[in-house]
Amino acid sequence: MRPISRTQFLSLTLLTCVGVLSTILISCSSSRQTVGNPDEVPFVAVTQMVENSALDAVRDGVKDALAEAGYEEGQTLRWEWHSAQGNPVKAAQIADKYAWARPDVIVVIATPSAQSVVAAARNTPIIFSAVSDPVSVKLVKTINRPGGNISGVSDRPPIPQQLALIKEILPEATRIGVVYSSEENQSADLVSLINTNAADQDLEIQAVTISTADADIETTRSSIRGLIGAVDAIYVLSDNARVLEPVLQVAQDNRVPVFAASAKAVKQGAIAAVSFSYYDIGRQTGAMVIKVLKGNRPDDLAVEFVEDLKLSVNLAAAEAIGIQLPASVTFRADETISTEML
């Protein structure tokens, strides 16, 4: 065998590297868990910033809605899901991955993931879920005409229905205290929304901000006591224990009714709430995804708000402070608690 020259050696080495690289690229392009969609079935990519019970329930709802419509993972649907695990850098990497992959629909759960994906994927249909105020965070231009390549389902609390419920239970009420955590995203926007809707029920709002980072629980109770005598009821936006528990303690000691934004808070001692299930939000989001898979553009789909609302009442908590819930309320309640939790 004749010796190989330096030039021939370099050429053969280069060809070998190109061959290996080509093999890797071909292998990657055919992987079901890699970018690109060689399958003939629709490709839905899902991402969320963190894993928690609420956001995981949204994801489950989306997947179940798709399955019931005939889009079954591994058979008639390619489904990929990634969590950024609370890391903004990883969220951006996931967004870039799907911007390049161009799935049929990208589902983004909660505001941080939605913002990352919208910034990266400008040519792929995006459906968001569990975003309280998509206009203020600049995901969409307007509710009715989102603009661009995105629409979705908001998890904004049903403020008008909650205020109407308070007025139905307390028809003589004129002033409501609103308690919220300064650490929870978009709480200030919700208070603004409450103020906007309060006039429809002839109510005035007095807001109190609680810092859940404050280790001094007595400071929290003192802030809440400032509402006693000044309001007819208290509405709590959070079911965070560091907010809810001191509110319930102070209010019950002073026989002031507490309303809440979640069924969980009613089980703990609030007298009533109009709330929703994050799983149901996921199913509603899944229905929008199906519309896109069938040819609708996100821009043609108005942003939706929660459709399936749940009325929860706590008879024991109401009775403990001398409130008789109207029959019109108890009759239509979806959940009735008869044992006071606190």
C-alpha positions in Angstrom: 0.0 0.0 0.0 1.3 3.4 -1.0 1.8 5.9 1.8 -0.9 8.6 2.0 0.2 12.1 1.5 -0.6 14.9 4.0 -3.1 16.4 1.6 -4.9 13.0 1.0 -5.0 12.4 4.8 -6.6 15.8 5.5 -9.1 15.2 2.7 -10.1 11.8 4.1 -10.4 13.2 7.6 -12.7 16.0 6.4 -14.9 13.5 4.5 -15.1 11.3 7.5 -16.1 14.2 9.8 -18.7 15.3 7.2 -20.1 11.8 7.1 -20.3 11.5 10.9 -22.0 14.9 11.1 -24.5 14.0 8.4 -25.4 10.8 10.3 -25.9 12.8 13.5 -28.1 15.3 11.8 -30.2 12.7 10.1 -30.6 10.8 13.3 -31.6 14.0 15.1 -34.1 15.0 12.4 -35.9 11.7 12.8 -36.2 11.8 16.6 -39.6 12.3 18.0 -38.3 14.4 20.9 -36.2 16.7 18.8 -37.0 19.8 16.8 -38.7 19.5 13.5 -41.7 17.4 12.6 -41.1 14.5 10.2 -44.5 12.9 11.2 -47.6 13.4 9.2 -49.7 13.9 12.4 -50.2 17.3 14.0 -47.4 18.5 16.3 -48.4 20.4 19.5 -45.6 21.7 21.6 -46.3 22.7 25.2 -44.1 24.7 27.6 -44.5 26.2 31.1 -42.1 28.1 33.3 -42.5 25.9 36.4 -44.3 22.8 37.5 -47.1 23.3 40.1 -50.5 21.8 40.7 -52.4 24.6 38.9 -50.2 24.8 35.8 -49.9 21.0 35.6 -53.7 20.8 35.7 -53.9 23.2 32.8 -51.6 21.0 30.8 -53.6 17.9 31.7 -56.8 19.6 30.6 -55.3 20.6 27.2 -54.1 17.1 26.6 -57.4 15.5 27.6 -59.4 17.9 25.4 -57.2 17.0 22.4 -57.6 13.3 23.1 -61.4 13.5 23.2 -61.3 15.2 19.9 -59.3 12.4 18.3 -55.8 13.8 18.8 -54.2 11.0 20.7 -50.5 11.2 21.7 -48.4 8.7 19.8 -51.1 7.8 17.3 -52.8 10.9 15.8 -50.8 13.6 17.6 -47.2 14.4 18.2 -47.1 15.9 21.7 -44.0 17.5 23.4 -43.9 19.2 26.7 -41.0 21.0 28.4 -40.8 22.9 31.8 -38.2 25.6 32.2 -38.0 24.6 35.9 -38.2 28.3 36.9 -35.1 29.2 34.8 -35.6 32.2 32.5 -32.5 31.1 30.4 -34.0 27.7 29.9 -37.3 29.2 29.0 -35.6 31.2 26.3 -33.8 28.1 25.0 -37.1 26.2 24.8 -38.7 29.2 23.0 -35.9 29.2 20.5 -36.1 25.5 19.9 -39.8 25.7 19.0 -39.3 28.8 17.0 -37.0 26.8 14.8 -39.1 23.6 14.9 -42.3 25.3 13.7 -44.9 22.9 15.3 -48.5 23.3 14.3 -49.3 25.0 17.6 -47.2 26.1 20.6 -49.2 26.1 23.9 -47.7 28.4 26.5 -48.9 28.1 30.1 -48.7 31.3 32.3 -47.2 34.7 31.5 -43.4 34.1 31.7 -43.4 31.2 29.2 -45.8 33.1 26.9 -43.5 36.1 26.8 -40.5 34.0 26.0 -42.2 32.2 23.2 -43.8 35.2 21.7 -40.5 37.0 21.5 -38.9 34.1 19.6 -41.6 32.4 17.5 -43.2 35.0 15.3 -44.4 32.7 12.5 -45.9 29.8 14.5 -49.5 29.8 15.9 -49.4 30.3 19.7 -52.2 29.6 22.2 -51.6 30.8 25.8 -53.3 29.7 28.9 -53.5 30.9 32.5 -52.5 34.5 31.7 -54.4 37.0 33.8 -54.1 40.1 31.7 -52.6 39.4 28.2 -53.1 43.0 27.1 -51.1 44.6 29.9 -48.2 42.2 29.4 -48.3 43.0 25.7 -49.1 39.5 24.4 -52.1 40.7 22.4 -53.2 44.1 21.1 -56.9 43.8 22.2 -59.1 41.1 23.6 -61.4 40.8 20.5 -58.6 41.2 17.9 -55.4 39.8 19.4 -53.2 40.6 16.4 -50.1 38.6 15.4 -49.9 34.9 15.9 -51.3 34.5 19.4 -54.6 34.2 21.4 -55.6 32.1 24.3 -57.5 31.7 27.6 -57.1 34.1 30.6 -57.4 33.0 34.2 -58.5 36.4 35.3 -60.8 36.0 38.4 -64.5 36.5 37.6 -64.6 39.9 39.4 -68.0 41.1 38.1 -69.6 37.8 39.3 -67.9 37.9 42.6 -69.0 41.5 43.3 -72.5 40.6 42.3 -72.5 37.7 44.7 -71.3 39.9 47.6 -74.1 42.3 46.9 -76.7 39.5 46.6 -75.6 38.2 50.1 -75.2 41.7 51.6 -77.6 44.0 49.8 -77.0 46.8 52.2 -73.2 46.7 51.8 -71.6 49.9 50.4 -67.9 49.5 51.1 -65.7 46.4 50.6 -62.1 45.9 51.8 -59.8 44.1 49.3 -56.8 42.3 50.7 -54.0 41.2 48.4 -50.3 40.2 48.5 -47.8 42.6 47.1 -45.6 39.6 46.1 -48.2 38.0 43.8 -48.0 39.0 40.1 -50.7 41.2 38.7 -52.6 41.7 42.0 -52.5 45.4 41.5 -54.1 45.0 38.1 -56.8 43.0 39.7 -57.5 45.6 42.3 -57.8 48.1 39.5 -60.3 45.8 37.7 -62.3 45.5 41.0 -62.4 49.3 41.3 -63.7 49.5 37.7 -66.5 47.0 38.3 -67.4 48.1 41.9 -69.5 51.0 40.7 -71.9 48.6 38.9 -72.8 47.2 42.3 -72.8 50.6 44.1 -69.7 49.6 46.0 -66.6 51.5 47.1 -63.3 49.7 47.5 -60.7 50.1 50.2 -57.5 48.1 49.3 -54.9 46.7 51.8 -51.6 45.3 50.7 -50.1 42.5 52.7 -46.4 41.5 52.4 -46.1 37.7 52.7 -42.4 38.2 53.1 -43.0 40.0 56.4 -42.2 37.6 59.2 -44.1 39.7 61.7 -47.7 38.3 61.7 -48.8 41.0 64.1 -48.0 43.6 61.5 -50.2 41.8 59.0 -53.1 41.6 61.6 -52.7 45.3 62.3 -53.1 46.2 58.7 -56.3 44.1 58.5 -57.7 45.6 61.7 -57.5 48.9 59.9 -60.5 47.7 57.8 -62.7 46.8 60.8 -65.5 49.4 61.2 -64.7 50.9 57.8 -66.0 48.1 55.5 -69.0 45.8 55.4 -67.1 42.8 54.1 -63.6 41.7 53.0 -62.6 40.2 49.7 -59.4 38.2 49.6 -57.7 37.7 46.3 -55.2 35.1 47.5 -55.5 31.7 49.1 -51.9 32.0 50.3 -52.0 31.0 54.0 -50.0 34.0 55.1 -52.6 36.3 53.6 -55.8 34.3 54.2 -55.4 33.0 57.8 -54.8 36.4 59.5 -57.7 37.9 57.5 -60.0 35.1 58.6 -58.9 35.4 62.2 -59.3 39.1 62.5 -62.6 39.1 60.5 -64.2 36.3 62.5 -63.2 38.0 65.8 -65.0 41.1 64.6 -67.9 39.3 62.8 -67.0 40.7 59.4 -67.8 38.4 56.4 -65.0 37.3 54.2 -65.4 36.5 50.5 -62.6 34.8 48.5 -61.4 34.0 45.0 -61.0 30.3 45.4 -63.0 27.3 46.7 -60.0 26.4 48.9 -60.4 29.6 50.8 -64.1 28.8 51.4 -63.1 25.5 52.9 -60.9 27.4 55.3 -63.5 29.8 56.5 -64.5 32.4 53.9 -68.3 32.4 53.4 -68.5 32.3 49.6 -66.5 32.4 46.4 -67.0 32.3 42.7 -64.0 30.3 41.4 -62.9 28.0 38.7 -60.8 24.9 38.0 -57.4 25.2 36.3 -58.1 21.8 34.7 -61.2 23.3 33.1 -59.1 26.2 31.9 -56.9 23.7 30.2 -59.8 22.0 28.5 -61.0 25.4 27.3 -57.5 26.1 26.0 -57.5 22.7 24.3 -60.7 23.6 22.4 -58.9 26.7 21.0 -55.9 24.6 20.0 -58.2 22.3 18.1 -59.6 25.3 16.2 -56.1 26.2 15.1 -55.3 22.6 14.1 -58.5 22.8 11.9 -57.3 25.9 10.1 -58.3 28.9 12.2 -55.7 31.6 12.7 -55.1 32.8 16.3 -55.7 36.4 15.2 -59.3 35.4 14.3 -59.9 34.0 17.8 -60.8 36.4 20.5 -59.1 36.0 23.9 -61.4 33.9 26.1 -62.1 34.1 29.8 -63.1 31.2 32.1 -66.4 29.8 31.1 -67.0 27.1 33.8 -67.5 28.9 37.1 -68.1 27.3 40.5 -70.0 28.7 43.4 -68.8 27.6 46.8 -70.5 28.5 50.1 -69.6 27.8 53.8 -72.8 27.7 55.8 -71.0 27.3 59.1 -68.7 30.2 58.6 -71.7 32.4 57.6 -73.7 31.3 60.6 -70.8 31.9 63.0 -70.9 35.6 62.3 -74.6 35.9 62.0 -75.0 35.9 58.3 -78.0 34.0 56.7 -77.2 33.1 53.1 -80.1 33.7 50.8 -81.9 30.7 49.4 -81.1 31.9 45.9 -77.4 31.5 46.7 -77.5 28.2 48.6 -79.8 26.6 45.9 -77.4 27.2 43.1 -74.2 26.5 45.0 -71.9 23.8 43.4 -70.2 23.1 46.7 -71.6 23.6 50.2 -69.4 23.4 53.3 -71.2 22.9 56.6 -68.3 22.6 58.9 -66.2 25.7 59.7 -62.5 25.0 59.3 -61.0 27.6 61.6 
